[in-house]
Amino acid sequence: MSPTQVLRGLVLAALMAAWAIAAYFGSTGQGRPDLNTAVGAAPFVVVLAILLWRVRHPLGIAAGGLLVAGTLAWLWPSLRQNVALLYFIEHLGTNLAFAALFGKTLFGPGDPLITHFARIVNNGVLSGRQLRYTRQATLAWTGFFLANATLSSLLYALAPHAVWSFYASLLTAPLVGLMFAAEHLWRMRALPPEERPSIADVARAWRHRASAKGS
């Protein structure tokens, strides 16, 4: 990785950590309600902005931006009175979206998502071991995100908001890191060295998919 890419990654990680800490305090009712609401709404606004940017038509972008701004202003009084619910919807929706992203590829004629990435890394040629592993890994990630969504819902409904917020805001990223580590150890046991992709290979596969979808 180039120094620019490393710096970009560090900045992104710092922003994510800052958002997680702000989300924890905001969803437990600490701090100013307007700031807490803004932090909670930020992921939704970013996603909508990315979708609008893909419209690639100035009038469409302007109309969509005005619609988003107007809707946010209209909902703001309700949102600032239900900040914890806003963060819960964001956490639940994110996990369900990732579960759908992985899970939907397990059905139908196409490859599971991780198998698709593996084909990019290996120029389309996969062994039987790689096919089994990548399908099972896709299933494992689907189950991980569904379990995360389920536990988040149970904690939000049954536990104090401080407990749910600690789990959703501060533990989610470490849990994802542990899942990556567990998958890495599993890959070490399931595949011989010549069939294991490097982290750089996986990163290139992600970039290839992103650029293909953006074109």
VOKELO-667224 format. One line per 2 residues: number of its first residue (from 1); for each residue x, y, z of N, C-alpha, C, O. Coordinates in steps of 0.02 Angstrom, whole numbers, always signed. Each point is the difference from the previous one (the first is absolute). Layout:
NUM = X/Y/Z/X/Y/Z/X/Y/Z/X/Y/Z | ...
//
This chain:
1 = +42/-60/+0/-42/+60/+0/+44/+63/+0/+52/+2/+33 | -74/+48/-70/+38/+62/-3/-12/+40/+64/-48/-12/+36
3 = +94/+60/-21/-11/+43/+59/-67/+36/-1/-31/+9/+52 | +9/+12/-111/-64/+34/-5/-57/-46/+20/-46/+20/+36
5 = +49/-83/-59/-52/-48/+19/+1/-15/+74/-53/-7/+32 | +113/+1/-3/+5/-12/+72/-29/+59/+39/-38/-10/+47
7 = +56/+71/-68/-25/+59/+34/-76/+4/-6/-34/+17/+48 | +8/-32/-107/-72/+2/-11/-35/-52/+46/-52/+14/+29
9 = +83/-72/-23/-29/-51/+43/+1/+20/+74/-48/-12/+36 | +102/+44/-15/+5/+23/+69/-51/+54/+15/-31/+1/+53
11 = +23/+46/-100/-49/+53/+9/-70/-29/+4/-40/+20/+42 | +25/-68/-86/-66/-32/+1/-12/-36/+66/-55/+3/+28
13 = +106/-39/-5/-6/-36/+64/-11/+49/+58/-40/-14/+45 | +76/+70/-46/-9/+50/+53/-70/+30/-1/-31/+10/+52
15 = +5/+4/-113/-68/+27/-5/-51/-50/+24/-48/+18/+34 | +57/-82/-50/-47/-51/+22/+2/-8/+76/-52/-8/+31
17 = +112/+11/-2/+6/-5/+73/-33/+60/+33/-35/-8/+51 | +46/+68/-78/-31/+60/+28/-76/-4/-4/-35/+19/+46
19 = +11/-44/-104/-73/-6/-7/-28/-51/+50/-53/+11/+28 | +88/-66/-18/-24/-52/+47/-4/+27/+71/-48/-13/+36
21 = +98/+52/-15/-1/+29/+67/-56/+50/+6/-36/+1/+50 | +28/+42/-101/-55/+49/+1/-67/-35/-1/-47/+23/+33
23 = +41/-79/-69/-63/-37/-2/-16/-30/+68/-58/-1/+20 | +109/-23/+15/-12/-28/+66/-29/+52/+47/-51/-11/+33
25 = +84/+68/-30/-24/+53/+45/-67/+28/-23/-44/+15/+41 | +36/-8/-106/-63/+27/-26/-59/-45/+12/-53/+23/+18
27 = +61/-89/-29/-55/-46/+7/-18/-13/+73/-53/-28/+15 | +96/+47/+31/-16/-5/+71/-26/+66/+29/-10/+6/+60
29 = -1/+43/-104/-31/+62/+21/+48/+52/+28/-22/+50/+29 | +87/-62/-36/+49/+49/+25/+17/+50/-55/+4/-18/-59
31 = +7/+79/+79/+17/+52/-49/-60/+36/-26/-56/-7/+26 | +67/+47/-78/-53/+42/-28/-43/-40/-48/+28/-35/-43
33 = -94/+38/+49/-44/-40/-44/+10/+13/-74/-1/-47/-40 | +11/+110/+21/+8/+14/-71/+64/-31/-28/+0/-27/-55
35 = +55/+31/+93/+62/-31/-22/-7/-76/-3/+23/-31/-47 | -55/+1/+97/-11/-72/+1/-42/-22/-60/+14/-51/-31
37 = -65/+90/+15/-42/-16/-57/+39/+6/-65/-8/-42/-45 | +50/+93/+39/+40/+9/-60/+48/-58/-10/+9/-24/-56
39 = +23/+2/+110/+46/-57/-5/-38/-63/-20/+25/-39/-41 | -84/+29/+70/-39/-60/-17/-26/+1/-72/-4/-52/-32
41 = -13/+111/+8/-26/+5/-68/+55/+0/-53/-14/-12/-59 | +76/+25/+79/+55/+7/-49/+7/-61/-46/+7/+10/-60
43 = -8/-73/+85/+7/-57/-46/-55/-2/-52/+14/-16/-58 | -76/+31/+77/-54/+1/-48/+12/+53/-54/-11/-13/-59
45 = +32/+71/+80/+13/+55/-47/+56/-18/-48/-4/+14/-60 | +57/-46/+86/+56/-19/-43/-22/-51/-52/+18/+6/-58
47 = -56/-56/+79/-24/-52/-47/-44/+32/-53/+8/-14/-60 | -54/+57/+80/-44/+33/-48/+40/+45/-47/-16/+4/-60
49 = +67/+30/+86/+42/+42/-43/+37/-41/-52/+6/+21/-58 | +18/-79/+77/+35/-44/-48/-49/-23/-54/+17/-1/-59
51 = -78/-18/+79/-50/-21/-49/-19/+57/-47/-8/-10/-60 | +1/+70/+88/-16/+57/-43/+56/+16/-48/-12/+17/-58
53 = +74/-23/+81/+57/+14/-43/+1/-46/-61/+23/+19/-54 | -48/-80/+63/+0/-48/-55/-53/+17/-52/+1/-28/-55
55 = -47/+72/+72/-49/+22/-49/+34/+35/-59/-21/-7/-57 | +73/+46/+73/+42/+33/-50/-41/+48/-44/+15/+9/-59
57 = -65/+21/+88/-39/+51/-35/-10/+59/+48/-28/-9/+53 | +52/+68/-72/-3/+56/+48/-69/+14/+28/-7/+11/+60
59 = -44/-12/-102/-67/+13/+25/-24/-55/+47/-33/+14/+50 | +49/-76/-67/-19/-56/+43/+35/+4/+67/-30/-13/+52
61 = +95/+30/-53/+38/+7/+63/-29/+56/+42/-9/-7/+61 | -6/+65/-94/-26/+57/+37/-68/-16/+30/-14/+16/+58
63 = -30/-47/-98/-67/-17/+25/+4/-50/+57/-36/+6/+50 | +79/-56/-58/+8/-50/+53/+28/+30/+62/-21/-16/+56
65 = +70/+61/-64/+29/+33/+59/-50/+42/+37/-1/-1/+62 | -41/+38/-98/-52/+40/+32/-51/-45/+35/-24/+17/+54
67 = +8/-74/-85/-48/-46/+31/+28/-29/+65/-35/-4/+50 | +99/-15/-51/+32/-27/+60/+3/+53/+55/-16/-13/+58
69 = +36/+74/-77/+5/+54/+49/-68/+17/+30/-7/+9/+60 | -45/-6/-103/-67/+15/+24/-27/-54/+46/-31/+15/+51
71 = +43/-78/-70/-24/-55/+42/+35/+0/+67/-31/-12/+52 | +97/+25/-53/+38/+2/+62/-25/+57/+45/-6/-9/+61
73 = -7/+67/-90/-25/+57/+40/-70/-15/+29/-15/+19/+56 | -26/-53/-96/-67/-17/+23/+2/-50/+58/-39/+5/+47
75 = +84/-54/-52/+4/-53/+51/+42/+20/+60/-2/-34/+51 | +40/+90/-56/+48/+16/+52/-29/+2/+70/+30/-29/+46
77 = -87/+63/-34/-27/+1/+69/-14/-69/+28/+12/-13/+59 | -38/-33/-102/-13/-68/+24/+65/-38/+11/+6/-38/+48
79 = +43/+49/-92/+64/-36/+6/+36/+19/+64/+27/-43/+35 | -26/+108/-19/+37/+21/+60/-34/-22/+64/+31/+0/+53
81 = -95/-21/-58/-34/-28/+58/+8/-76/+4/-17/-31/+51 | +43/+1/-103/+8/-74/-3/+69/-17/-27/+7/-39/-48
83 = +44/+68/+78/+68/-10/-26/+22/-73/+4/+30/-26/-47 | -45/-7/+103/+20/-70/+7/-32/-44/-54/+33/-44/-27
85 = -96/+58/+10/-34/-38/-53/+34/+12/-67/+6/-47/-41 | +16/+108/+28/+36/+16/-61/+63/-42/-6/+14/-29/-53
87 = +25/+26/+106/+61/-40/-1/-15/-75/-7/+37/-36/-33 | -91/+14/+65/-19/-71/-6/-18/-17/-72/+22/-51/-26
89 = -62/+93/-6/-19/-13/-70/+62/-1/-44/+5/-42/-45 | +43/+87/+58/+61/+1/-40/+41/-64/+9/+24/-29/-48
91 = -18/+6/+111/+39/-60/+14/-34/-62/-28/+32/-42/-32 | -98/+37/+44/-37/-58/-26/+1/-1/-76/+11/-52/-30
93 = -24/+109/-1/-2/+3/-72/+67/-18/-32/+1/-34/-52 | +53/+58/+82/+66/-16/-27/+14/-75/+0/+23/-28/-49
95 = -38/-4/+105/+13/-72/+5/-46/-40/-46/+23/-48/-30 | -86/+68/+25/-45/-36/-45/+20/+11/-73/-6/-46/-41
97 = +31/+106/+25/+22/+13/-68/+60/-44/-19/+3/-27/-55 | +45/+21/+101/+58/-43/-13/-20/-74/-3/+26/-38/-41
99 = -73/+18/+84/-24/-69/-2/-33/-14/-67/+9/-54/-29 | -47/+102/+3/-32/-9/-65/+52/-1/-56/-5/-39/-47
101 = +56/+83/+53/+53/+3/-51/+35/-67/-7/+11/-23/-56 | +6/-9/+111/+32/-66/-2/-50/-55/-14/+11/-43/-42
103 = -68/+45/+78/-46/-56/-2/-34/-10/-66/-12/-57/-21 | -5/+111/-14/-37/-8/-63/+41/-36/-53/-28/-29/-46
105 = +94/+31/+53/+43/-32/-50/+6/-75/+11/+29/-36/-41 | -56/+11/+97/+1/-72/+13/-54/-37/-38/+0/-62/-3
107 = -46/+100/-27/-55/-30/-37/+4/+20/-73/+26/+53/-16 | -53/-94/-26/+0/+15/-71/+61/-27/-36/+41/-35/+30
109 = -36/+50/-94/+53/-30/-41/+69/+31/+9/+50/-32/-19 | -45/+91/+46/+65/+33/+5/+43/-26/+57/-21/-44/+38
111 = +82/+72/-33/+46/-19/+53/-18/+34/+66/-25/+57/-1 | +38/-89/+58/-2/+37/+63/+50/+58/-2/+48/-1/-38
113 = -60/+51/+80/+38/+63/-5/+75/-12/+8/+39/+26/-40 | -18/-64/+90/+72/-11/+10/+29/-43/-55/+58/+8/-18
115 = -97/-53/-10/+22/-38/-58/+12/+46/-59/+49/-8/-37 | -93/+57/+29/+8/+50/-54/+66/+37/+7/+37/+9/-48
117 = -22/+14/+110/+63/+34/+12/+59/-46/-13/+51/+20/-30 | -57/-83/+51/+54/-47/-9/+14/-12/-75/+57/-9/-20
119 = -109/+9/-20/+10/-8/-72/+39/+60/-29/+42/-9/-44 | -57/+69/+69/+38/+59/-23/+73/-7/+19/+45/+13/-41
121 = -32/-34/+103/+69/-7/+24/+37/-54/-38/+59/+8/-16 | -93/-62/-1/+32/-59/-30/-12/-5/-76/+6/-53/-29
123 = -24/+110/-1/-11/+1/-73/-52/-51/-22/+7/-30/-54 | -58/+20/+95/-56/-43/-19/+9/-73/+14/-47/-39/-10
125 = +106/+17/+32/+13/-71/+11/+2/-16/+74/+42/+27/+37 | -88/-70/-13/-2/-19/+70/-1/-76/+7/-30/-35/-40
127 = +64/+11/+91/-1/-71/+14/-64/-19/+37/-38/+44/+22 | +27/-109/-15/-59/-22/+38/+2/+23/+72/-51/+17/+29
129 = +112/-17/+1/+7/+24/+70/-19/+74/+4/-34/+20/+47 | +57/+19/-95/-16/+72/+1/-74/+13/-9/-28/+44/+32
131 = -5/-83/-76/-72/+8/-9/-38/-15/+64/-46/+36/+18 | +65/-90/+16/-34/-18/+63/+13/+53/+53/-47/+22/+34
133 = +109/-2/-27/+17/+49/+52/-35/+67/-11/-28/+28/+46 | +30/-3/-108/-28/+66/-13/-76/+0/+9/-28/+49/+23
135 = -5/-104/-40/-72/-4/+11/-15/-1/+75/-44/+35/+24 | +83/-76/+13/-10/-4/+73/+16/+66/+33/-34/+19/+49
137 = +85/+17/-73/+17/+65/+28/-55/+51/-13/-15/+40/+44 | -14/-42/-103/-57/+45/-14/-58/-14/+47/-32/+46/+26
139 = +19/-110/-14/-53/-19/+47/+17/+23/+70/-44/+23/+37 | +107/-29/-17/+21/+20/+67/-10/+75/+10/-24/+21/+53
141 = +43/+20/-102/-9/+72/+6/-74/+19/+1/-21/+46/+36 | -19/-82/-75/-73/+12/+3/-26/-13/+70/-38/+40/+27
143 = +58/-97/+2/-22/-16/+67/+25/+49/+52/-35/+16/+48 | +96/+9/-58/+28/+49/+47/-42/+63/+2/-18/+25/+54
145 = +2/+2/-112/-39/+62/-2/-71/-10/+25/-29/+44/+32 | -1/-102/-47/-67/-14/+26/+2/-7/+76/-45/+25/+34
147 = +96/-58/-8/+6/-7/+73/+10/+68/+33/-28/+14/+53 | +68/+28/-85/+12/+67/+26/-65/+40/+2/-14/+35/+50
149 = -25/-39/-103/-64/+35/-3/-48/-26/+53/-36/+39/+32 | +35/-105/-23/-46/-30/+50/+19/+20/+70/-43/+20/+40
151 = +108/-24/-24/+22/+18/+67/-12/+74/+13/-19/+20/+56 | +31/+22/-106/-13/+71/+8/-73/+13/+16/-16/+41/+43
153 = -29/-75/-78/-72/+9/+11/-19/-23/+71/-40/+33/+33 | +67/-89/-11/-16/-25/+66/+25/+47/+54/-36/+15/+48
155 = +97/+9/-55/+27/+46/+50/-39/+66/+1/-12/+29/+53 | -7/-5/-112/-37/+63/-2/-68/-7/+34/-24/+45/+33
157 = -7/-104/-43/-67/-10/+28/+1/-18/+73/-46/+19/+37 | +98/-54/-14/-2/-29/+68/+51/+30/+49/-11/-3/+60
159 = +64/+32/-85/+53/+25/+45/-3/+76/+4/-32/+32/-41 | +65/-3/+92/+5/+73/+2/+35/+26/-62/+42/-34/-29
161 = -61/+95/+8/+29/+28/-61/+76/+6/+4/+34/-4/-51 | -7/+15/+111/+73/+5/+6/+34/-66/-19/+53/+0/-30
163 = -85/-56/+48/+27/-66/-18/-3/-10/-75/+48/-21/-31 | -108/+35/+2/-6/-8/-72/+49/+46/-37/+33/-22/-47
165 = -27/+84/+69/+43/+47/-34/+74/-21/+3/+36/+8/-49 | -15/-35/+106/+69/-23/+6/+13/-56/-51/+52/-2/-33
167 = -100/-43/+27/+7/-55/-48/+0/+26/-72/+44/-16/-39 | -95/+56/+22/-9/+21/-69/+54/+50/-22/+24/-3/-56
169 = -6/+49/+100/+46/+54/-20/+73/-18/+7/+41/+17/-42 | -24/-52/+97/+70/-11/+16/+24/-72/-12/+60/-11/-7
171 = -105/-37/+6/+21/-69/-9/-7/-26/-71/+31/-50/-18 | -72/+83/-22/-13/-27/-68/+64/-4/-41/+14/-52/-30
173 = +25/+107/+28/+62/-1/-40/+49/-53/+24/+28/-36/-41 | -14/+30/+107/+44/-54/+23/-27/-70/-17/+39/-45/-15
175 = -105/+37/+17/-28/-65/-18/+11/-16/-74/+14/-57/-18 | -20/+108/-24/+15/-11/-71/+74/-18/-9/+16/-44/-40
177 = +28/+78/+78/+71/-17/-3/+13/-72/+22/+40/-35/-30 | -74/+14/+84/+7/-70/+22/-25/-49/-52/+28/-54/-9
179 = -82/+73/-25/-26/-44/-53/+51/-6/-57/+10/-55/-26 | +21/+110/+8/+53/-4/-52/+57/-45/+24/+25/-41/-39
181 = -5/+48/+102/+54/-41/+27/-19/-74/+0/+40/-43/-17 | -102/+29/+38/-23/-69/+1/-2/-30/-70/+18/-58/-10
183 = -41/+98/-38/-1/-25/-69/+71/-12/-26/+12/-48/-37 | +34/+92/+57/+70/-9/-22/+28/-66/+28/+32/-38/-37
185 = -44/+24/+100/+24/-63/+30/-33/-60/-34/+32/-51/-12 | -96/+58/-1/-36/-54/-34/+29/-11/-70/+9/-58/-21
187 = +6/+112/-15/+29/-5/-67/+68/-34/+3/+17/-39/-45 | +22/+53/+97/+65/-31/+8/-5/-76/+7/+43/-37/-24
189 = -96/+14/+55/-9/-72/+10/-34/-32/-61/+13/-58/-15 | -57/+95/-19/-40/-30/-53/+36/-2/-67/-15/-43/-42
191 = +62/+90/+31/+31/+5/-66/+76/-5/+6/+29/+26/+47 | +3/-57/-95/+73/-2/-1/+27/+69/-17/-36/+42/-27
193 = +100/-28/+42/+28/+67/-11/-9/+27/-70/-14/+60/-8 | +21/-102/-43/-5/+25/-68/-71/+19/-20/-10/+32/-52
195 = -40/-50/+92/-69/+16/-16/-29/+55/+45/-59/+15/-3 | +102/+16/+45/-23/+52/+44/+15/+69/-30/+58/+13/-17
197 = -107/+30/+10/+14/+68/-25/+31/+43/+55/-14/-10/+59 | +56/+56/-80/+28/+47/+48/-51/+57/+13/-49/+7/-36
199 = +63/+32/+88/-44/+57/+14/+0/+49/-58/-52/+29/-16 | +110/-19/-15/+4/+45/-58/-43/-26/-57/-32/+40/-35
201 = +31/-106/+24/-41/-29/-52/-74/+12/+13/-38/+17/-45 | +17/-26/+108/-70/+11/+18/-18/+74/-9/-54/+16/-24
203 = +99/+29/+44/-13/+72/-8/-8/+17/-74/-43/+41/-18 | +83/-71/-25/-7/+13/-71/-67/-25/-26/-30/+31/-44
205 = +8/-88/+70/-65/-27/-21/-57/+47/+19/-45/+11/-40 | +49/+17/+101/-51/+48/+21/+1/+62/-45/-52/+23/-21
207 = +112/+3/+6/+5/+59/-43/-25/-15/-70/-32/+42/-31 | +47/-103/+7/-23/-19/-67/-76/-1/-2/-30/+24/-49
209 = -1/-51/+100/-73/-4/+2/-30/+71/+5/-50/+15/-33 | +81/+27/+75/-26/+68/+9/+5/+39/-65/-47/+36/-19
211 = +104/-42/-16/+9/+37/-62/-47/-26/-54/-24/+39/-42 | +12/-105/+42/-46/-29/-50/-71/+24/+11/-36/+13/-49
213 = +15/-7/+113/-68/+23/+14/-6/+75/-14/-54/+24/-18 | +109/+13/+27/-4/+72/-11/+2/+20/-73/-20/+56/-18
215 = +44/-101/-25/+7/+17/-71/-66/-10/-37/-4/+12/-60
//
